[in-house]
């Protein structure tokens, strides 16, 4: 059984508690009894440390676009990988941004692994900084495209029209705004949220909407499997590149290198494969040459 | 004179611009629920997430015919749009209200009720189009070519016949397996579905109900022949079907938002918004069945095409 006392009491306080208890006991016992108690206290103290009671790091995760639903597997994958590196962690995976935000002040996480748009959205609130970025086979960004009916050629023609895209909750409306071409926003285009690209593309193919934002890979896959569905569609515009999830450190957190190195070393095989698939990446790498707000 | 004209124009312009923002601020969306279901709550959640600033009011009919209560609710809330969840709510509101736009959803077989053709009514059906179903089926199993579909002629003839042409356009052949007596289900299936590369389970209540063995026989057949079976509900994936596609209720809420905005902001009349199929789907795949069909050596990126994998590993 592993305890995590980081949020309960500091090492110094623990020492003080043991010291005070020893003084109290010493007042009421004879020398032999005191020695016996002293030995027992030392053994207890060593026992607690031998099972690494000390300072489990707290990691928060928020990646709502994930297709992976095996949350427990992801949690245990990360914790076990880090444990193999001598690092004990408490991992919390959030489905809703509100729960993430409500828990930050309560649990005081050291580090967060979040989707890149959420990282940017909350940068001024949390003042965190990214130390690692996700990548997929070396690529740190992926691209979504704006697909429309062939009869439309100009993004301005989409004003007051309907667009389908993957979005998860109100917090991702700002993300969609960041993707849309200049002149378009979630204020002047009606967005229908779906859970996966295929739904957006089918809605467009059936002309239930006039546009869809999907990944290039999804569009090409549909084109290959069902060319009839896409015959009246075209890519109007490639959108701003999107970064993969980031690993961010909260302010005033120190000595995090061992943890971040361990996360960087997570291999794309075995039990950590599902962890990386949860983030849609094949690994994490240093966030070199990338501004904190990108 | 010119000054006075300019001042008047300016005042009028300010008034009109403030009036238009006032419209959105005062717009109330009245939700009327036939009964309290988890799926209905998800629809409302999808609506509010897509439209965070919307002012909504909710009435739950609790499954009872409370026409006076619905009428009182509408009079009190003075909504710009009424959104009805379920047929009881929809039929009641349509009977009472002839002017305020009404959007219905979660109504099965709306085509059989003429009231839904009323001028102030539009909505979203519960039927996911076959083209949507099989586009997704092909994304998961590109080699599927012939689909066997058992059906009871009294219930599903129309849907099967409509699907036949649609699938033909997609390069798929639909093998229609007519089963007038569910007792003969297994033999009909064996005789007609022998060479099918896929199976389709319709929401056919005459075939698939507690009194028949059709569900078990269909799942058993699909497993023995190693033919993927597309079902209409997650419950059947747990029973052994390969894959299910059902409605995504949060997306349904978002789709209602889209229609609401067309009615309010674009000022489109309800009669000019055709009743549409649901846009968002919720798909579940059976991981064990996938391994049975393809073996362990399959590309896990296939899971990116679905919403849920069953069973989830612990």
Interface residues (C-beta under 8 A of the other chain):
Chain A: X67 X68 X69 X70 X72 X73 X160 X162 X164 X169 X170 X173 X190 X191 X192 X193 X194 X195 X196 X198 X199 X202 X203 X206 X208 X209 X221 X222 X225 X226 X228 X229 X273 X277
Chain B: X46 X49 X50 X52 X129 X131 X132 X135 X136 X138 X139 X142 X169 X170 X171 X248 X250 X251 X254 X255 X257 X258 X261 X262 X265 X266 X276 X277 X279 X280 X281 X282 X283 X300 X303 X304 X305 X306 X307 X308 X309 X312 X313 X314
